[in-house]
Amino acid sequence: MTGRLRTFYEQETDQNIQAKISRFVSEAERVVILGFGFHPQNLEILRGGDIQARVKAVYATAYGESDSAVKNIEQQIRRMFGNPLLGEVHVHNQMKSAALMGEYSRALSS
């Protein structure tokens, strides 16, 4: 099992895994991003496929990031998922994962 663990700095070269992630994201109406870091390497994993087709809302944590960093992250998300999102990008820098899930539980379950 430990042989399968990867750190952030270890590039994942398994194209199968990246294709699955892209497919899951492209089939989602709502995307929740928790503990992500928004590093270019992480964002690249989400790219691919027709991710603009169905996504209506993105909810994300950016715990501890500045307000200006949150604005930048929101812009990155909008560029990645395209215009169909309109105002449905929710990035929070003062919420951890559990708090975000509690805050948006109704929206996520509908």
C-alpha positions as CSV (number, residue, x, y, z in Angstrom):
1,M,0.0,0.0,0.0
2,T,2.7,2.5,0.9
3,G,4.2,2.0,-2.5
4,R,1.1,3.7,-4.0
5,L,1.4,6.9,-2.0
6,R,2.6,10.0,-3.8
7,T,3.7,13.4,-2.5
8,F,2.7,16.6,-4.2
9,Y,6.1,16.8,-5.9
10,E,6.0,13.3,-7.3
11,Q,4.5,13.7,-10.8
12,E,1.7,11.2,-11.5
13,T,2.5,9.7,-14.9
14,D,-0.4,7.3,-15.0
15,Q,-2.5,8.6,-17.9
16,N,-5.3,6.3,-16.9
17,I,-5.8,8.0,-13.6
18,Q,-5.7,11.5,-15.1
19,A,-8.2,10.4,-17.8
20,K,-10.6,9.2,-15.1
21,I,-10.3,12.4,-13.1
22,S,-11.0,14.4,-16.2
23,R,-14.0,12.2,-17.1
24,F,-15.4,12.5,-13.6
25,V,-15.0,16.3,-13.6
26,S,-16.6,16.6,-17.1
27,E,-19.6,14.6,-15.9
28,A,-20.2,16.6,-12.8
29,E,-22.7,19.4,-12.3
30,R,-21.1,20.5,-9.1
31,V,-17.4,20.3,-8.3
32,V,-16.0,20.5,-4.7
33,I,-12.3,21.2,-4.3
34,L,-11.0,20.6,-0.8
35,G,-7.4,20.9,0.4
36,F,-6.2,21.4,-3.1
37,G,-3.5,24.2,-3.0
38,F,-4.4,25.4,-6.5
39,H,-0.8,24.7,-7.7
40,P,-0.5,24.6,-11.5
41,Q,0.3,20.9,-11.2
42,N,-3.0,20.3,-9.4
43,L,-5.0,22.4,-11.8
44,E,-3.6,20.6,-14.8
45,I,-5.0,17.3,-13.4
46,L,-8.5,18.8,-13.5
47,R,-8.1,20.0,-17.1
48,G,-9.1,17.9,-20.1
49,G,-12.3,16.7,-21.5
50,D,-15.3,18.9,-22.0
51,I,-15.4,20.3,-18.5
52,Q,-17.6,23.2,-19.5
53,A,-20.5,20.9,-20.6
54,R,-22.2,20.3,-17.3
55,V,-20.5,22.1,-14.4
56,K,-22.9,24.6,-12.9
57,A,-21.1,25.4,-9.6
58,V,-17.7,25.0,-8.0
59,Y,-17.2,25.1,-4.2
60,A,-13.7,25.3,-2.8
61,T,-11.6,25.8,0.3
62,A,-8.5,28.0,0.2
63,Y,-7.9,28.0,3.9
64,G,-5.5,30.6,5.1
65,E,-5.1,32.3,1.7
66,S,-5.4,36.1,1.5
67,D,-8.5,37.7,0.0
68,S,-6.6,38.8,-3.1
69,A,-5.4,35.2,-3.5
70,V,-9.0,34.0,-3.3
71,K,-9.9,36.4,-6.2
72,N,-7.1,35.0,-8.2
73,I,-8.2,31.4,-7.5
74,E,-11.8,32.3,-8.5
75,Q,-10.4,33.7,-11.8
76,Q,-8.4,30.5,-12.4
77,I,-11.5,28.4,-11.8
78,R,-13.6,30.6,-14.1
79,R,-11.0,30.2,-16.9
80,M,-10.8,26.5,-16.4
81,F,-14.6,25.8,-16.3
82,G,-15.7,28.6,-18.6
83,N,-18.5,31.1,-18.7
84,P,-21.5,28.7,-18.0
85,L,-20.7,29.0,-14.3
86,L,-21.5,32.7,-14.1
87,G,-21.6,33.6,-10.4
88,E,-21.5,30.0,-9.1
89,V,-17.9,30.0,-7.8
90,H,-17.6,29.8,-4.1
91,V,-14.0,29.9,-2.7
92,H,-13.6,30.3,1.0
93,N,-10.4,31.2,2.8
94,Q,-11.8,31.0,6.4
95,M,-13.5,27.6,6.1
96,K,-11.9,24.2,6.4
97,S,-13.4,21.3,4.5
98,A,-16.0,20.2,7.1
99,A,-17.3,23.7,7.4
100,L,-17.6,24.2,3.7
101,M,-19.5,20.9,3.3
102,G,-21.9,21.9,6.1
103,E,-22.4,25.4,4.7
104,Y,-23.4,24.0,1.2
105,S,-24.9,20.6,2.2
106,R,-28.3,21.5,0.7
107,A,-26.9,22.9,-2.5
108,L,-24.7,19.8,-2.9
109,S,-27.4,17.3,-2.3
110,S,-30.0,18.9,-4.6
